[in-house]
């Protein structure tokens, strides 16, 4: 197998880690929506905390993306 | 009932005309995928190892824009206005909302923490939104000979780079004083690299790493400013050991184990601080770089109108990433002002 083919396959496989991030963000959204449903007055603070936590979870998917881009474009 | 006339409505036929014109332009100048590389492209060489890259130019432009906004706000405040107009007023409103959020999290240390939140937010926001201006990332210098940095000469094979890398065949077409790089026939041998004059600064890992370092180091500084030397108890907690040694004859063996656990927790805290640097840098870099690649690739596949939903996505992503960077900085700074001393468990 040539290196070019290996690169392409590796770049595709590296993105499988985004499954975890998608699940995590979905669970976060579910918790946030339930919290707002119970207590609509607390919606701004719940939303702020949700966005914060989503950023953490999404960072993992971004790490996967960076690894994939590194495989494709560098070296 | 009289009919309401909307005076400012844009005639819908302009929209269709723009679509048709862009379709015609795209058929005459079919776009080729721009040269994508991870490292920022150098523009001007100063010494052998130091270049001015296009992301540096973008960050300078962003600094000037932020300073202009700040100058506009200050001018209006000096004139004594309480309700601000214009671009300055818009950003003053946003910053007031952020001040409210900071007050909710930080408590009494707002005045020290809010400038960092606001500065990082403004800079990263302007830098991220520069991606959306037409001309950024697309207008640049045509460099067919410098596909890699000068280190490629060490490989010894200059001429075959175009075919090896699988470049799309392209055509160099001149219209008056402007030159376009368009998609060509299959046997047109064109080693194309366009080094854009301005490239989004957040796609450069140097920029994001610099801001991440500033953020984490200033978090430690603010911790020391508010807590004094007690701040380092977070990393090196020997309170439990001191309790063991103060009682004659090792009073409670559990204290010894707690002491060991505290040391390990301290080391974990140091590792967490380092991982914050890496996580900050890569979160912003990954989001914006991926967005830029999406815009490039989709813009070259379907030149007409297909980029528009991704433009909207990039607008949101730029805003949210700037907000998240600033907000995480603010949260870590307010956590740093909370005392971590464990030696007073008996006092509660």
Interface residues (C-beta under 8 A of the other chain):
Chain A: X4 X45 X48 X51 X52 X55 X58 X59 X62 X63 X65 X66 X69 X70 X73 X74
Chain B: X36 X37 X38 X101 X104 X166 X279 X282 X283 X285 X286 X287 X289 X290 X293 X320 X321 X323 X324 X327 X328 X331
